[in-house]
Structure formats: C-alpha cells, structure tokens
Amino acid sequence: MDKTKDILSEQAILSRIRDGDEAAIRDIYKQYRSSFMNWAMNNSNIDEATASDIYQEVIIAFYKNVVSLKLQI
C-alpha cells in the first residue's frame, strides 16, 4: 500500500472512532497488541501483566486524543 492510501485509511479509522464506532478502537487494540507486548517485554524488564496495563493506558490515551481532535492526520 502506498503512503496516500495509508493516510486515507488512517483518516477513516480516526473518523470512525470520532463517530463513536467502538469496533474501530477494538480493531486497533487487537491489531497492535501482540506487537506492543512483544516489544515491551523484550525491551524492558517488565512482565506480561505490566505490559498489558501499559498497553491499555496507551489505547485510552490514544482514544482520548482522537476524540478531542488532538490527534489528526
């Protein structure tokens, strides 16, 4: 996929989240969780529960920034 299509896709996801589409945030949560968990546990001295807690906080912050329009593409 080229960068233009990536940006359009990302904008569509952000729009869905702003419109209250809960499936959009769930999709993001599921799509990136495994990668984040592996990265966090391999690059930090943390266990799975701590990595999971951090990931949940990141998703909450991401959601709040999208809804408040602080995050735009």
C-alpha positions as CSV (number, residue, x, y, z in Angstrom):
1,M,0.0,0.0,0.0
2,D,1.3,3.4,-0.8
3,K,1.5,6.3,1.6
4,T,-1.5,8.1,0.3
5,K,-3.7,5.0,0.8
6,D,-2.2,4.5,4.2
7,I,-3.1,8.1,5.2
8,L,-6.6,7.8,3.8
9,S,-7.1,4.5,5.7
10,E,-5.7,6.1,8.9
11,Q,-8.0,9.1,8.5
12,A,-11.0,6.8,8.0
13,I,-10.2,4.9,11.2
14,L,-9.9,8.2,13.2
15,S,-13.2,9.3,11.7
16,R,-14.8,6.1,12.8
17,I,-13.5,6.5,16.3
18,R,-14.7,10.1,16.5
19,D,-18.1,9.0,15.2
20,G,-18.4,6.5,18.2
21,D,-17.6,3.3,16.2
22,E,-16.5,1.1,19.1
23,A,-15.4,-1.6,16.6
24,A,-12.7,0.8,15.2
25,I,-10.9,1.1,18.6
26,R,-11.3,-2.6,19.2
27,D,-9.7,-3.3,15.8
28,I,-6.8,-1.1,16.7
29,Y,-6.4,-2.7,20.1
30,K,-6.3,-6.2,18.6
31,Q,-4.1,-5.2,15.6
32,Y,-1.2,-3.7,17.6
33,R,-1.5,-5.5,21.0
34,S,0.8,-8.5,20.2
35,S,3.5,-6.3,18.6
36,F,3.4,-3.9,21.5
37,M,3.5,-6.7,24.1
38,N,6.5,-8.4,22.4
39,W,8.3,-5.1,22.1
40,A,7.6,-4.0,25.6
41,M,8.7,-7.3,27.2
42,N,11.8,-7.7,25.0
43,N,13.0,-4.1,25.5
44,S,12.1,-3.5,29.2
45,N,12.3,-5.5,32.3
46,I,8.6,-5.9,32.7
47,D,6.2,-8.9,32.9
48,E,3.2,-9.6,30.7
49,A,0.7,-8.1,33.2
50,T,2.6,-4.8,33.4
51,A,3.0,-4.6,29.6
52,S,-0.7,-5.3,29.3
53,D,-1.5,-2.5,31.8
54,I,0.7,-0.1,29.9
55,Y,-0.9,-1.0,26.6
56,Q,-4.4,-0.4,27.9
57,E,-3.3,3.0,29.2
58,V,-1.8,3.8,25.8
59,I,-5.0,2.9,24.0
60,I,-7.0,5.0,26.4
61,A,-4.7,8.0,25.8
62,F,-4.9,7.4,22.0
63,Y,-8.7,7.3,22.1
64,K,-8.9,10.5,24.2
65,N,-6.6,12.3,21.8
66,V,-8.5,11.2,18.8
67,V,-11.9,12.2,20.2
68,S,-10.6,15.6,21.4
69,L,-9.1,16.2,18.0
70,K,-5.6,16.5,19.5
71,L,-4.5,13.7,17.1
72,Q,-5.1,14.4,13.4
73,I,-3.5,13.0,10.3
